């Protein structure tokens, strides 16, 4: 029971973080990024290769994070920005094309075998009462997830974050008062790529990742983002955690075959009942 | 909200016939249908249509089975894209359940035939079932717009494919089921299927042309560009949005029934993202909201698929790169290229000279 909850919170943290990455890019650049998990995968594989070549763990981690951010900025500048005046459809397709290409590139360079990013604590476990053991990597995932959520919330309270919200609210008015929308979208993509790298890296230090794993991760990330109505950071975070726990319970007590369907059902219900995300209306003061 | 209002304002401010960048305010690079582009008398167009049809009719007599199969597949995808384009291009709703509704057509027809319903009758029947399903899927359209609708419909489409996998007694589950191929009496199967596909495609294109170039198509465009504002003109935006969903679902399923006949064996994994992505590409390349774009888009995608078939591992990377390149170079789709050339100064000068003579 406790074990199931902890596993649920662990995978929930991944979903929540990826959902937050999606929301950040959606807020500032108005793009639903289907390639988010693939961006994280590329960054993580760079880190894995460095670690395998003998680079110290923390430097490999740092390199992974920087790679994620750089990929984000490059994608924004090279591909996305010039499409933004053509409406939603080309943007959506571009991220899908990017997903295919990045995934194929990873497969070409690193192969399709599952890999892990072993951390110093991988495999270690903490014994708690009743013979239940909780992996340290699980605790790391949950704590990093929490820190990530707090950090992003704090980021949106800074001046840059406030400008980002202004652009999301109304792009042309924000530009009129001197906000550089281009710089902000680059920052948002950098933050998004950074968080995506963190997410896939967390997944890789606890489980295996391969070219197949981003496909389901991105769906769950989108489910989490949907629960926050693509705007609420809190809603996305809590939604991701809840999704992870629901999933683990469904897997443990019903069947792992229907896990995916349950996630889809959650999206549908949220969109029908609370299309603005389920935390909407709870923040009455924030007008 | 204010964003929408601005987009409308932007769409209005642009003079007609300006390039795709001007029309971007409408959310999707849209085409202006009537007027200049439809030059020539209707009899001439009718003659062209008949010549094209005759040429297509002759294909099985002159080409080998492989070519016949490829042309059939192109026609099936063109029909399917016709429906997808109606939804995405003409009504401006990014619904992503199209591959699933396509699957409903393929499965519906195959199961119907197994239960003794004549194949030709299963085509409209599967279409109606899918239209009802599409209405249910489009129901979130009452409250959702843009990407939210895209994600909701994507989820529902995936759920349909999951259901097909679970309904093992009926569909054979994930292992798939074989399709009884119907053939016209006295002809080999490949050619027979081709003729059925050709006939259905011709009918669908004729009907859709009638509908889209007339009042219905224009109303759809008005609903796309103005949204709820059309209410003040006595047009229920909601009703048109839902009708677009139902119609596109119907067409998807009709194409799906033919697809099943062509493939002769179907399984749920055929109808997931790996089908949805090419479908999106076909709409995009053809130009969202154009009339003949679906044919161009389908042909492009088929050529691409056949061309990259031998690449093996590099196939996916080639798809991704070509898609990215196509979007970067031509954000309005391949057919926008023709229009851009047509709108260029050089062509304008040529036209003027013609008039002068």
Interface residues (C-beta under 8 A of the other chain):
Chain A: X26 X32 X79 X82 X83 X85 X86 X87 X88 X89 X90 X92 X93 X94 X96 X97 X98 X99 X100 X101 X102 X103 X104 X105 X107 X108 X170 X171 X172 X215 X222 X226 X230 X260 X261 X264 X265 X267 X268 X271 X272 X275
Chain B: X2 X3 X6 X20 X21 X24 X26 X27 X28 X29 X88 X94 X139 X140 X143 X144 X146 X147 X148 X150 X151 X152 X155 X156 X158 X159 X162 X273 X277 X280 X281 X284 X288 X313 X314 X315 X316 X317 X319 X320 X321 X323 X324 X327 X328 X331 X332
